[in-house]
Amino acid sequence: MSRTRLERVRASVGIASLALQQIEDDLRADDVDQEELAAILCELIEDTDPPGGVLATVAQLLTAAARRAEQIEPDRDGDASCPLHEAAALITDDAGQRLIWSARALHPQGAS
């Protein structure tokens, strides 16, 4: 029996949520020092598979949703697609840059 698209999305979101929860648990550990914290932050933005890390992947997902919304939104007025494009840009431009700044502040020599 095949699952519906929405069921597959729900399962994937559940897996991603569990993975992010594991990272959060690691961040809360008492023995995380500033160098390790900087390295963890860098992994969120510099992971090589997929290129650009977790934030770039989320931004790419939002961009795909925006492009689909452009095709199906009523009146093609951008009410759905524009906020999605803006959210993707905020993730990569704003959130990504702030992670880089934080990592550099914690470990200037080790953060790229």
N, C-alpha and C positions, 0 to 999 in steps of 0.2 A: 504494500500500500504506500503510495507516494504521499509525501507531506506537501502541504500547500506552501506557497511562497512566504506567507506571513508566519507560518510555523517555523520555516527555516530561518527567517530573520529573527524570530524570538529566540530560537536555540542559539544562534550566532551571537546575539546580544548577551545572552546569558553566559556564554563562554568568555566573551570579552570582559564582561563585568567581573567574573571570577578572577581573570588574569589581572585586571586593574586592582582588585581587592588585595591580591597577593602582593603587588607592588606597594600598595598603601600600608599593608602590614609590615613589609620590610622597612619602609620609611619610618615607621613608628618604633622600630627597635632601638633600645637604649644604646647600643654599641655603634650606631651609624655616626661616623665622624664627618667632618666637612668635606674631605676629599672623596669619600664614598658617596655622599649626598650629591656632590657635583657630578660624579660619574653617572649616577642614576638619572639625574636630570638630563645629562647629555644623551643617554640612551633613548629618552623619550623623544628627542628631536633629531638624533643622528643615526639611528638604527639603519643599517645598510639593506635590510630586507624587510619591508619595502623601503625604497629610497625616501629619506626624509623623516622616518620615524613614525610614531603613533599619531602625532598631531597632523602630519601631512596626510596620513591615511584617512583620518576623520574629515579633514578638509576636502579630500578627493571624493569621499562618500557624499558630502553635502553638495559638492559641485555636480556630481552625477544626478542627485535629486533635483537640483535647480534646473539642470538641462532638461530633465524629464518634465518638470513642472512647466517649463517654457512651452513645451509641446501640447500640454493638456489643460493648462489653466484657462478658465473662462475669459473671453475677450482678449487674451494674450496681453494683459495689462501689467504683468510683473508683480502682482500682489503676492504671489507665492514664490516665484523664482528669485526676485531681488533680495528678499531677506535671507534666502539660502545662500546666494552668492556672497552676500555681506558677511554671513556667519563663517563661511569658508575662509574669506579674506582675513577676518579677525583672528581666526585660529592660527593661520600661518604667519600673518604679519605682526600681530600684537602678542598673542600668547606665546608663539614660538620665540620671538625676540626676547621676551621677558624671561623665558626659561634660560636662554643663552646668557643673559645678563646675570641671573642668579647663580648659574653654574660658575661663571667667571669670578663673581664676587666671593664664592666659597673656595675656589681653587684656581686662581688665575693661570698657573703654569700648566695645569692638566686639562683645562677646558678649552675647547676649540671655538 
